[in-house]
Amino acid sequence: MGPRRKRDLLDQAREFYLQGRNQEALEAYLEALVRDPDNPDVHCGLGEVFEALGRLGDALVAFEQALRLNPNHAWAHFGKGGVFQSLRRYREAAASYRQAAELQPTEAAFHRALGLAEYLCDHLEASVQAYRRALEADPEDALSHYGLGLNLDALGRPEEAVLAYQRASAADPEDPWPLLRLAGLLSRYGHPRASEYLRQAAARVREDDPWEQAVLSMLSGRPEEALEYVRQAVVRLPESADWLSRDPDLEPLQADERFWLILS
């Protein structure tokens, strides 16, 4: 098979993956692997598909093989970090994301992922720096503005956190999270605009997202309802326990032993 045909096959596999047609993507990548076994892009693509299918062990093997073939493959480092994050191995995830960001410093996604991993390691200043680098690469990245706000709030810098959340909301007006955080943060300081942000957030919260519902219930003064939504969130995604335990608007639930039993 000539180089052009190999590239066409790889492009087709990638297209299947981007469309969420993971089984077809897997078959295409496996065919590409037979025809081009030393191509790190094939192994990296396989890793992405395996991760999407929940086959994390296979994904890790694929990403590591891509890196054996090309140690400077930034997307393979990034993919490896994603597997570690799914496995709740956040320090290793941060190390992989950091390598990806160093290799490709203009890719906002790498810095954003590093920011989240550092946050989950409780390295708040390092997380702030990662999110700021993401915003240097993409000033309109709503998720990075939001992540920056979470860290600034945790660091006791509320004015800066409010600004970050407002920028996140401006970049993605339909996302309820910045509005929920603004409502929670401002309510802690008795600010009169808290109720307006909560009203806006309530109009955007998704009925099928238990974490969003938990925070909305908590900010609306319904802690028992919030606790039930926390339980549903952990059942749906066990690793969300690591995020829920750090959620500033669920902090009052930490005095309830049931909260920790749900997260354990």
Protein Blocks (a to p, Z undefined) as FASTA:
>chain_A
ZZklmmmmmmmmmmmmmnopamlmmmmmmmmmmmmmmbmklmmmmmmmmmmnopaklmmm
mmmmmmmmomklmklmmmmmmmmmmnopaklmmmmmmmmmmmmmmlmklmmmmmmmmmmn
opaklmmmmmmmmmmmmmmlmklmmmmmmmmmmnopaklmmmmmmmmmmmmmmbmklmmm
mmmmmmmnopaklmmmmmmmmmmocfklmklmmmmmmmnopaklmmmmmmmmmmmmmmlm
mmmmmmmklmmmmmpmklmmmmZZ
